[in-house]
Amino acid sequence: MMRNIVVVPYDPQWQDLFEQEAEKIRSVLGDLLIEIHHIGSTSVPGLAAKPVIDMLPIVRDVALVDGLNPQFEAIGYEPMGENGIPGRRYFRKGGVYHRSHHLHIFGQDNLIGINRHLAFRDYLRSHPDIVAEYAALKQKLAKQFPDDIMSYSDGKDAFIKLHEAKALETFKRR
């Protein structure tokens, strides 16, 4: 299945969309939830992005999330299991063509998974020059590969790895 890749300018409304959805996630996770973060490109002011809200709920025990799949399905999410990242529970909302949200749920003990996302987000938020460079790359790749998500993602890989390493180094020094 092909999905049209659209990268749009930053929209301040993305934060409101995160907050609205976070309330639904809180109601499903209940006491299992420790905290929930807005991550990904839509969480970085000024960064052009695919308009999909990425969320990082941190829970007490990630294994208990599997028992909540019916509740997530009831609010529109498709459970995807670990989906390639051990210790994570991944959910997507909106189907293939109208994707609106991604959930990356980690247990509180998975500091590698959690810190990786938060460090990269915070690094971008504090480096507007890198944000501009990343936005230009994403827009170029979306034009070059408008219906090839793998090539689009592969085109960002080296940039993300380079800056994620810098972000994690900065994060460790804090």
Number of C-alpha atoms within 10 A of each C-alpha: 6 10 13 14 22 16 20 15 15 19 16 13 10 19 15 10 16 21 15 11 14 19 11 13 19 16 11 19 18 11 10 17 21 15 13 20 18 23 22 21 25 27 24 24 18 18 26 23 23 20 20 21 24 20 24 22 25 23 23 16 16 20 13 13 21 12 9 12 17 14 14 21 14 10 13 15 21 19 19 14 17 15 13 10 11 11 17 23 22 20 22 22 20 14 12 12 11 12 15 17 20 20 24 23 25 26 23 17 14 16 11 10 19 20 15 15 21 19 22 23 20 17 20 25 17 12 10 15 10 16 20 15 12 21 21 14 16 24 21 15 22 23 13 14 17 18 16 16 16 9 15 21 15 12 18 14 11 11 14 16 12 10 17 19 14 14 22 19 12 14 16 9 6 5
